[in-house]
Amino acid sequence: MLAEGVRAEVAVDLAALRGNLAALRGKAPSADLMAVVKADGYGHGALPCALEALASGVRWLGTATPEEALALRAAGIAPEQARILCWLWTPGGPWAQALRARIDVSVSGQWALTELLEAVRATGIPARVHLKADTGLGRNGCQPHDWPELVGAALRAEAEGLLQVVGIWSHFACADEPGHPSVRAQQEAFAAMLAYAERAGAAPEVRHLANSPATLLYPESHYDLVRTGLAMYGVSPVPEVGSPADFGLRPVMSLSARLALVKQVPGGHGVSYGHQYHTQGETTLGLVPVGYADGIPRHASSTGQVQVAGKWRTVAGRVAMDQFVVDLGGDTPEVGEQVLIFGNGERGEPTAEDWARASGTIAYEIVTRIGSRVPRRYLGGTGALG
Ligand SMILES: *Cc1c(COP(=O)(O)O)cnc(C)c1O
């Protein structure tokens, strides 16, 4: 239920998060688990989710940017509690701050190693480095033909005591497409690049490759550490293969709003910008006070579905910046009635996956884009948030 007086609210079920972490550990029993909390914990709140993960025994956190990692340390997550790895660096990034905060850094190329070593010399703090291989994703990571040079430079710096190569890692392109030939090819490329680095003298603490879909589908990719994002938030990363429940997961986020207006309108009335929708006959309209600024995809105009007083209602016309309308078909729920935009689906309510389908995207984008204007409420936690 919505908290008193709020326009809209994200409820974050931390008990579900714990259950998901336990389920994922069960899927990857031989590996450690990294809780990926980038992008504000995929919209769920990076800090509360990180604290809950730590309370349930997780020892690795992952972020994209160094700023996200630094924020976790600044909030009090100490190096003794959690390793934090961040992997998306740009020139001039906060290398020295990361070293002082004992944050593990990923290096994909020479420019990054050069900047990192300058910061190591300036601070006197040796770095913990994860060398990232591009095994086929074609995004971040070092190409095979540049790998010997990067590995060689890193190991020379290690010999000088400037850094430790603590990780060798890579990332999948198509682990969410079962049977995609690139999955096998990337595993072989990773094995080869890892073997090269180990022959050259690297002795990483952790070798890691698997994201959520690979954690669920490809045990041979688990190595020492699996990096789970979406699955930990209880959303299926492979909806064509299985629902959250099929993998023992429960969606953590639900999104609700409160009807801001209920009114009678005549037939033939245009609704919302562009009049994409016209009422069929005399009916009632309900105004839902969230829009694309809150993360409701505009592409879900006329297709997204919500529940109002237990009944399914489809978005009538365009989703606007701050609001959308549903046709209530003559029903007159009270103004202030809860509109369930998505929930965990266990009682047949709409899910983030449904919104993804309705708007031609993936559920990752739906949960991650819920805007900062929507307050988060945390339920069922055992960590520092209680
Ligand atoms: C986002 C990300 C992950 C987590 O991916 P999920 O599919 O959400 O589990 C893992 N590794 C890297 C490098 C990422 O960018």
The ligand as an SDF file (V2000), in Angstrom:
LIG
                    3D

 15 15  0  0  0  0  0  0  0  0999 V2000
   25.7060   -4.1080  -15.6570 C   0  0  0  0  0  0  0  0  0  0  0  0
   26.8140   -5.0640  -15.6630 C   0  0  0  0  0  0  0  0  0  0  0  0
   26.6950   -6.3110  -15.0300 C   0  0  0  0  0  0  0  0  0  0  0  0
   25.3880   -6.8170  -14.4710 C   0  0  0  0  0  0  0  0  0  0  0  0
   24.5690   -7.2040  -15.5490 O   0  0  0  0  0  0  0  0  0  0  0  0
   23.1640   -7.9420  -15.2880 P   0  0  0  0  0  0  0  0  0  0  0  0
   22.7800   -8.4870  -16.6040 O   0  0  0  0  0  0  0  0  0  0  0  0
   22.2350   -6.8860  -14.8000 O   0  0  0  0  0  0  0  0  0  0  0  0
   23.4320   -8.9690  -14.2680 O   0  0  0  0  0  0  0  0  0  0  0  0
   27.8040   -7.1250  -14.9640 C   0  0  0  0  0  0  0  0  0  0  0  0
   28.9800   -6.7330  -15.4980 N   0  0  0  0  0  0  0  0  0  0  0  0
   29.1190   -5.5540  -16.1400 C   0  0  0  0  0  0  0  0  0  0  0  0
   30.4190   -5.1950  -16.7380 C   0  0  0  0  0  0  0  0  0  0  0  0
   28.0510   -4.6830  -16.2610 C   0  0  0  0  0  0  0  0  0  0  0  0
   28.2000   -3.5340  -16.8940 O   0  0  0  0  0  0  0  0  0  0  0  0
  1  2  1  0
  2  3  1  0
  2 14  2  0
  3  4  1  0
  3 10  2  0
  4  5  1  0
  5  6  1  0
  6  7  2  0
  6  8  1  0
  6  9  1  0
 10 11  1  0
 11 12  2  0
 12 13  1  0
 12 14  1  0
 14 15  1  0
M  END
$$$$
